[in-house]
Structures are given as C-alpha cells and as structure tokens.
Amino acid sequence: MIRRSSDKTTAQKKMFDAPGEVIFNHILNAGEFHDAGRIFSHVVLKPGCGLGKHAHKGDFEVYYVLKGEAAYDDNGTMTTLKAGDVAICQDGESHSVLNEGSGDFEFIALVLFTK
C-alpha cells in the first residue's frame, strides 16, 4: 500500500483547550494499528499553537522532535523540547506542549496501547 502525502493531512483546532490548530500528517491511520495504538503522525505546531494538558490512560505517547523548540509540561515539570529530543508520557501521566517560538515546531507522535 502506498499513501500519498495529499491523502493524510488533517488539522484540529483548540486541542485540549490549547490555542491554535494542530496539523497531523498521518503516517498510519487508526485502523492500521492492528489494535496496538491510535496515533503515528508527523505533527506541526505553528507559532502560538499547542496541545493542551491531557492525561494518558490505557496508552502512552512518545514525541520525537524534528524541528524547532517548544515549552513542554512533563507531568507537571516545565522544560523546553528541541530537535533530537524524545519525550515519553507514560500511562497515567499527563503532558502538554506549546510552540512559543517564531518558527514551526515539528515532531513525530506515536501513541500505543498499554492494555
């Protein structure tokens, strides 16, 4: 199967009450995980955009940062994510990310089920 880049992009506004929109370039669609997960996407946050704080229950999420910098809430501890960093939000933990910079923040997001 081949999926063209034009077939895989979606955008969601105010995710978890964060400002702006989140652009998802889906690498796998939800039905392609064989019940192992739900998100595998190249994500783009334009300046001022983010994903609000949310908890993971029954799954965990990994970010691999490709480009830019962003403020990241790692289960209550604030830090800065930069290109090459990996952030892991385990089952039962929470996180958020906000692009406070002047350029795009891009990362790969992977959500896999734990149960």
C-alpha positions in Angstrom: 0.0 0.0 0.0 1.2 3.5 -0.8 -0.3 6.6 0.8 0.4 9.9 -0.9 1.1 13.0 1.2 -2.0 14.7 0.0 -4.2 11.9 1.4 -3.0 12.0 5.0 -3.2 15.6 6.4 -5.8 16.8 8.9 -6.0 19.8 11.3 -7.7 20.1 14.7 -8.3 23.4 16.4 -8.0 24.1 20.2 -6.9 20.5 21.1 -7.4 20.1 24.8 -8.2 23.8 25.1 -4.8 24.9 23.7 -4.5 27.9 21.3 -4.4 27.5 17.5 -4.5 24.3 15.5 -2.5 21.1 15.3 -1.6 19.8 11.8 -1.4 16.0 11.6 0.3 14.3 8.7 -0.8 10.7 9.4 1.8 8.0 8.9 -0.7 5.3 10.0 -4.4 5.7 10.3 -6.3 4.4 13.3 -7.4 1.3 11.6 -3.9 0.3 10.6 -2.5 -0.4 14.1 -3.9 -3.9 14.5 -5.3 -2.8 17.9 -1.8 -1.8 19.1 -2.2 2.0 19.0 -4.0 5.0 17.7 -1.6 7.8 16.6 1.5 7.7 14.4 1.9 11.1 12.9 4.2 13.9 11.8 2.8 16.8 13.8 3.3 20.5 13.1 2.6 23.3 15.5 2.8 26.8 14.0 4.0 29.7 16.3 1.5 30.2 19.2 -0.2 26.8 18.7 -0.2 23.9 21.1 -1.7 20.8 22.6 -3.3 21.4 26.0 -2.6 19.4 29.1 -4.1 15.9 29.0 -3.6 12.6 30.7 -3.0 9.2 29.1 -5.0 6.3 30.4 -4.5 2.8 28.8 -1.9 4.2 26.5 1.4 6.1 26.4 2.8 8.7 23.9 6.2 9.3 22.5 7.3 12.5 20.8 10.5 12.6 18.7 11.3 16.3 17.9 12.3 17.0 14.3 12.4 20.8 14.2 12.1 23.9 16.4 11.7 24.4 20.1 8.6 24.4 22.4 7.6 24.6 26.0 6.7 21.1 27.3 4.8 20.2 30.5 6.2 16.8 31.5 3.7 15.6 34.1 3.9 19.0 36.0 7.5 19.8 35.3 8.2 22.5 32.6 11.0 22.1 30.2 12.0 23.0 26.6 11.9 20.4 23.8 14.4 20.8 21.0 15.3 19.0 17.8 16.5 15.5 18.6 14.8 15.2 22.0 12.5 12.4 22.9 9.6 12.9 25.3 7.7 10.0 26.8 4.3 10.4 28.6 3.6 7.1 30.3 0.3 5.6 31.1 -1.3 7.6 33.9 0.9 10.7 33.3 -0.1 14.0 31.7 1.6 16.4 29.3 1.2 19.5 27.1 3.2 21.3 24.5 3.1 25.0 23.3 5.1 26.5 20.5 6.2 29.8 21.9 8.8 30.4 19.2 8.8 32.2 15.9 9.2 29.1 13.6 7.3 25.8 13.2 7.7 23.1 15.8 7.6 19.6 14.2 7.6 16.2 15.8 6.7 12.6 15.3 3.9 11.4 17.7 3.3 7.8 18.5 0.5 6.6 20.8 0.5 2.9 21.7 -1.9 1.0 24.0 -0.6 -0.5 27.2 -3.5 -2.9 27.8 
